[in-house]
Amino acid sequence: MSGSRPDGGIEDAYEPTVASRRFGWIDRDLLSVVGGGAAVVLVATTLQLSFGSYDISPAAAWRTLLDPAVLLDAAAWRAFLLGATVPDFATGTLVVWTIRLPRVLLAVLVGANLAVSGAILQAITRNELASPFVLGVSSGAGLAVLLTVVVFSGLLPFLPLFAAVGGGVAFLLVYAIAWQGGTSPVRLVLAGVIVSSVFGSVQTGLFLLIEDIGLVRSVVAWTTGSLVGTDWAAVRMVLPWTVCSLALALLGARELDVLTLGERTASSLGMRVETVRFALSGVAVLAAAASVAAAGIVGFVGLVVPHIVRRIVGSDHRRLLVGCLFAGPALMAAADAGARLALSPAQLPVGIVTGLVGGPYFLYLMRKRGEFGGL
């Protein structure tokens, strides 16, 4: 009902409705995912900052991280974000800020990229088993990165660009194979499996060209996904691509909702299905390629996270994508903390940990539901 104001006017009865339309998609389930993801990242960050060959108490680690002498030091931020010389800080400060914090930040960025990329690809194919790895994006980006490292090592500063090109070429091949006067979700998945197998075989063959045993070990670790040796240069490399791809993904949430209704329904609503599908595929490729360039081929994050979040918040892609922005970093940060600390001083590739989590989870789903795959 409308009420009177002191000036004799009528209150706008539609203000609550406008507000509910604008923020009504933010519900309790989404807030639980956001809060839970943030809490997991906070715990994983505390573990990463505190423990290792140079032990620091959790309280001291956070005091170092929140030290105004670093937070307000312009020279320090020029070093972190622009690659300038790091100021002469104390040992504990250098360990926290230049070794451990970049690894946490990269885990967060990679987790968000892979989760959002998986959510987009699952909507495009209308198949909850789709992921950057299944559709050949990770394999294409990985092959491009491996070629750059082994053959064109002088072009390493352009690694994310080559990864994006490799992922894009792989997805174009998938599209070409799946195209028969149009594409279908089933043909896209089958074509992705073919391209992934071929590119994976070429990656394995490239190992025969590497004579340096140390390089072979690092490449093998990279192909299973690893954040070992991460520094601010890796964060600087991934951050711009991440911001761009995640922003575009959120802007395309409505289109993703329409695509999940089916091609006929989407076309009847005026959508140019193939154009939108191809554009959103490019966003997914960009997000996945940035992650592959920085952390290697990390399996199951792009597959497991969207599936779990969808079961909690539903299929509305505004909620799903926002949930993935918190759940993806949570899984990646927790897995990396376990990979680094479980067998300390030895460090496992983070991809092994995500595989140990993702495999049993999908086995559980298969046993519980019997049949799944379509959205």
Secondary structure, 3 states (H helix, E strand, C coil): CCCECCCCCECCCCHHHHHHHHHCCCCHHHHHHHHHHHHHHHHHHHHHHHCCCCCCCHHHHHHHHCCHHHHCCHHHHHHHHHCCCCCCCCHHHHHHHHHHHHHHHHHHHHHHHHHHHHHHHHHHHCECCCCCCCCCHHHHHHHHHHHHHHCCHHHHHHHHHHHHHHHHHHHHHHHHHHCCCCCCHHHHHHHHHHHHHHHHHHHHHHHHHCCCHHHHHHHHHHHCCCCCCCCHHHHHHHHHHHHHHHHHHHHCHHHHHHHCCCHHHHHHCCCCHHHHHHHHHHHHHHHHHHHHHHHCCCCCHHHHHHHHHHHHHCCCHHHHHHHHHHHHHHHHHHHHHHHHHCCCCCCCCHHHHHHHHHHHHHHHHHHHHCCCCEC
